[in-house]
Amino acid sequence: MTLKESAVPTPESTGSVPEPTPAAEPAPKPAPAVARDYYYGTGRRKTAIARVRLYPGNGTVKVNDKSLPDYFGKAVNESLIMQPLRTTNLLHKFNVVAKVEGGGLSGQAGALSHGIARALLEADENLRPLLRKGGFLTRDPRVKERKKPGLRRARKAKQYTKR
């Protein structure tokens, strides 16, 4: 027997075209929304990133598993961090748990403030005008400028000598 005379009939030999078979599996259903007991926000400032969770509570703040004064030390940074909660009068309504990495303490404080504001927005969308007016939702775009070739730093050049 040759290849042309095989025992299995082909669509060309019978003159009919086979019908396409329907898909056996239906499309996968989207996963249901997970009910969470916290509100999440990510804040950024310089090279620091803060992942913030707001839990309903009495106003305690934990940063990298330490209390706020233990982690930051400066009252200036603490007041900057709590500003979104003070502005919205929710200072004693939420507990803040945050993981912060990168940058220095000042950048981390700015990132934490930004993250708290975003989490508050997730908790209540009606707070947007108040947070926007205070400037808490805008990411501060100022970052360190890169060093240029031929210079000592980004803009500092070697001292000019006349002779």
N, C-alpha and C positions, 0 to 999 in steps of 0.2 A: 504494500500500500504506500502511496506517496503522501506527501504533506497535503496536497490539494484534496485528496480523497479521505480525509479524516472522518472518524465516526461521529464527531460532534458537529451538528449543523451550525453554520455561521449565519449572521443576518443577511449577508450578501447572497448566500446560496438559497435561502428560503424566500428572499424578496420582502421580508418584513423587518421593521426596525423595532427593537425591544423598547418597552415603556420604561421610563426612569422610575426607580423604586423610591417611595417616599422615605424621608429621614426617620429612622427608628426612634431617636431620642428627641424630645422637645427641647427648646432652648432652656438653659439653666435659669432659674429664678434668682433675682437679686437677693442678697442676704438681708434679713430684717435689721432695722436700726437697733443698735445696742443701747439699752437704757443705762446711762451713767449717773453716778451720784456726784459728779463734779463738772466744772466748766473749764475748758482748756484754752490757753492762748500762748503763742510763741512771740517773744520779743527779741529785738536785735538792736545793738548799738556798738559801733566800731567793729571789733572782731568778737564781741561777746554775744552769746546766745542763751536765752532764758526760756525754759519750758515750764510754764506756770499752770498749776491746777488750783481752782477755787472750790472749796468745799463749804457748804453751809455750816456756820459755826459762830465763834465769839470774837474773832479777830486776831488769832495767833498767826505768826509768820515763821515758817521754817525754810531756810535756804541751804541746800545741800546737807540736810539733816542737822543743821545748827540753828539756833535762834538768831533773829535779825541783828541784835547788838553784838553777839559773839562773832558773826560772820563779817559784818561790815565795820563795826566799831565807831565810825563817824556818824554823828547825828545828822549831818548834811545829807549823806547818802540815804539814811533812813527816812528823812522827810521827803526826799525825792521819790523814793519807792512807794510810800503810802499816799502820795498826792492824788492818784486816780480814785482811790477809795474815799479820801476826804472830800473830793469834789462832788462825788455822787452820793455822799452821806451814807455809805455802806461800810464804814470802817469796822463796825462790830457785828456785821452780818455774815462775813466770810472768813474762813481760815485759808491762808495762802501756803501752798507747798510748792517749792520751786527747785529745779535743778539748773544750775548756771555753770557755764564753762566758757573758757576763752577770755582774752582781754584782761584788763586790770579791774580794780574795784569800782572805779567811776563808770567805766563802760558797762560793767555787770549791773550796776545800780540802774543805769538808763535802760538796759535791756529788760530788767525785771519790771520796771515801771511800764514799759511798752507792752510786755506780756500780760500784766495785770489788767491793763486797759482793754486789750483784745479779749481776754477771758470775760471781763464784765460785759462787753458787747455781746458775747455769745450767751451770757446769762439773760440779758435784757436789751433788745435791739433799740428800745426807746431812749437809752442812755447815749446814743450816738451823737446828737447835737451837743450835749454837755461835754463829752469826752473830746469831740472834735474842736470845740471852742477852746478848751484847755490845751490843745496841741498834743494830747496823749496818744492819738492813733497814728500820727505821722512818724515814720521812721526817720531818725536823724541821719542824713546821708554823709555826714563828715567822717572821713576815715583818714588814716595817715597816708600822706603822699609818698609815692615810690621814689627811691633814690635814682638819680639820673647819672649816666656815664660821664666821667670827667669832673663830677662834683663830689664834695664830701658827704653831703646829705641831699635832700630833695632839691634845695635851692642854694645851699651854702657853697660858695666857691673858695678856692685857695686864695690866700692874700695876694693882692697884686703888688709886684715890685717893679719900680720904675727902672732900676739899673741892676 
